[in-house]
Structures are given as C-alpha cells and as structure tokens.
Amino acid sequence: MAGKSRLFRPVTIRGLELANRIAVAPMCQYSATDGVAGDWHLQHYGSLVASGPGLVVMEATAVEADGRISPADLGLYSDASEVALARLVKAIRPFGQARIAVQIAHAGRKGASQVPWAGGGALTAAEGSWPTISASPIPFNAGWPTPREIGPYDIDRLRHAFADAAVRADRAGVDIVEIHSAHGYLLHQFLSPLTNKRDDVYGGPLDNRMRFPLEVIRSVRRALPHSKPLGIRISASDWVEGGFTPDEAVRYLVACKNEGVDYVCVSSGGLIADAKIPVRAGYQVDFAWRIRRETGLLVRAVGLITDPDQAEAILGNERADMVALGRAFLDDPRWVWRAAAALGEPVPYARQYERAQPKLWPGARRRVNGMAAG
Ligand SMILES: Cc1cc2nc3c(=O)[nH]c(=O)nc-3n(C[C@H](O)[C@H](O)[C@H](O)COP(=O)(O)O)c2cc1C
C-alpha cells in the first residue's frame, strides 16, 4: 500500500502498473555463454527482484551475436538464449513485485571488446575478435578496429534482428522491452554527427541520422503486442563539441513517441572515449526534466542518484516520473528497503526476510547507526 511519498506511488506504462517508481538500471554482467543466461543471472536478478523495486531492467542483450559488446554478453538471437531467458524470468518473477524489462542492443563499433576485468579493450584475434559495423568506418578509439560501414543489406537485417529479439523477449515473458539507443552503441552511432558521416539518406541532417533508429523502433513496435510497453534509453548529450545535443534528443524523442515509444531513460555520454563529463550527483537530471517538459513522454532519470531524499525530490519537483539506480543496487541490493524506511513507507520485505525488520532484530539498529557503534 503506497503512502505519501512519490517514490512509492505506482506508475502506469501503457496499461502496465509498476508498484513504485524505482528501477534497477540495466547493468551488463558479462557472465553469459553464447548469449545464454546462467546461474549468475539467476542470483543477481533474483536478489534484485526480491528487494522490492517496481522495475528491474535486464542488461544490454544483443540482437545478434556480432552485436555483443563482449563474448560474455547476454543475447536474444538463438533459441537457447530465449529458452534461458524464459527460464530466468519464470524463476525470479515470484520473488517480488517487480516488472521485468530487457534492454535490446547492438554494440556496433564498441563490440568485440574484452570483459571489463580483462581490460575492456578491443579483443585481439587470439581472444576471438569479430568484425564490427557502424554508421561510418571510424574506430571507437586508438587501437580499436575500424568498423565496416553498414550497407543497405545490413540495415534490413538489423531491423529484423531487433524485431526478432523483441519477439523472443515477449515470448520469454518479459513485461517491457527497452531499446538501447545510448552510450555510444549502434543506434547512438547513427544519431551523432561525430560517428555518422554518411552521405546517403541515413546521414547528414538529424532527420536522416535518426532514420535508421526510427526504422528499428518501428519494426520493434510492430513486432510486439499492442499492449506491451516499449521504452528507449538515450544519451542526451555526447559532452563533446559538434556531437549529439539535448535539442536533437528532444526532436528524436518526439519522433520516437510518434512511433509508439512509451518512456525514455535519460542518460548521456559513452560515444567518445575521452569526453569530459561533469559527473556529480544527479548530473543528468536536468536533461530528463527538459525532455519531460518538451516531449510529454514518461521519463526515467538516472545517474548518480544514490539517496532516497534525492530520488524523492527529483520526482517531487517533477523532473522525472521514475528513477533508475545502478551502482547503488550493486552496493546494496536492499536499497528499496532503506528508501522505504527513510520515507516512512511500508518496507516491501520478502516474507522469508521479514525477521530482518528493525522492530524484530536489534542488529538492524546497529547497522543503521553505523558499524562503529557495534
Ligand atoms: C556494471 C555496470 C554495467 C552497466 N551496463 C549497462 C547496460 O547494459 N546498459 C546500459 O544502458 N547502461 C549500463 N550501465 C550504466 C547504468 O545503467 C547507469 O546508467 C550508470 O551506472 C549510472 O547510474 P548509477 O550512477 O546509478 O550507477 C552499466 C553500469 C554499470 C556500473
């Protein structure tokens, strides 16, 4: 039962109710085999669902094998990957109230990279590299391979790959499909003039640069049941002179809305390796606020949101309709419990964990007062 806070008030996306406005941001786990989810995903997502967020967004999930960031990314391009995702969704759903989204993605020129703990650089041939593609043949960074420029055949294939992955997600029982159009991955590579130097109908003015992303969105929307919510994640700025701008983001998102996108998660950066990003608490919230005002889309804010009062203020000041937290959930999967307690809301304990409540367990008070007190 929701109390007075905004954070714990339900929100409805295309008829689907989320019990509260807290989302777990998509976070690559680099723990899949041939795109197939395994036991790590079960414990990771299971634990997050059990903690009470309204939404858990599963990590960037490649629409084709060559669209993976690393060889250990999740995918939705094979029967085995679909079956594993279906099993995962079925297993974790009863653990909590969370709706489950999956982020479908193509890495483009940022693909074929090492997992972060192996360095995160471009894979060598010995490590199993594969050829990458992009809007234009411009490498991500020094030492990275030059991607092949996408041709008409690829455009068609990729539209279908995104739509097929969305169908697989739907069949696997996922509640929401989110298209990754942020962080310098393939769709963003088309959007930004820094990575899109094409002279055909897919390059040049914004109307052309957003043509391919919009075609992808259209084919995904058509592939999904009418009732299924569709979201998008964007980088509202490249933080580099001459890059994609918030003005362009607004125009792109108005077009996305016309194609049937229901909400946007507003992030930034990721396209240019050495961009100077003024990272501080809530540093992307002003982008979210503007986009919310100017597009009328449901908006999720993300980026260094760590504190319940901060999250509550973002919603209270109508900067956004939802918030997503990433690293705060890795640090403390029970973040939702802390937020509920801080805001005077009923805490969404899983029944199995109810004995950890402060009124039943003195240890909780010691934790809240700091380890030093104990
Ligand atoms: C380990 C890790 C993996 C991530 N993987 C993804 C991803 O798959 N897709 C995505 O859009 N963002 C990804 N991100 C970015 C987060 O979703 C989020 O936008 C970012 O961490 C900022 O939010 P935070 O300050 O709450 O962590 C990842 C971040 C982390 C820390």
The ligand as an ORCA input file, in Angstrom:
! r2SCAN-3c Opt
* xyz 0 1
  C      28.461     -2.735    -14.132
  C      27.670     -1.795    -14.997
  C      27.124     -2.261    -16.178
  C      26.341     -1.402    -16.986
  N      25.729     -1.904    -18.099
  C      24.829     -1.142    -18.759
  C      23.992     -1.698    -19.755
  O      23.994     -2.919    -20.016
  N      23.139     -0.869    -20.412
  C      23.048      0.465    -20.115
  O      22.272      1.170    -20.740
  N      23.796      1.014    -19.138
  C      24.641      0.234    -18.442
  N      25.330      0.768    -17.384
  C      25.034      2.139    -16.959
  C      23.969      2.139    -15.841
  O      22.732      1.625    -16.304
  C      23.738      3.550    -15.275
  O      23.188      4.378    -16.284
  C      25.019      4.177    -14.746
  O      25.708      3.265    -13.913
  C      24.744      5.440    -13.953
  O      23.851      5.182    -12.894
  P      24.387      4.990    -11.369
  O      25.149      6.231    -11.001
  O      23.110      4.841    -10.577
  O      25.239      3.773    -11.337
  C      26.148     -0.062    -16.595
  C      26.743      0.407    -15.416
  C      27.468     -0.447    -14.613
  C      28.028      0.090    -13.317
*
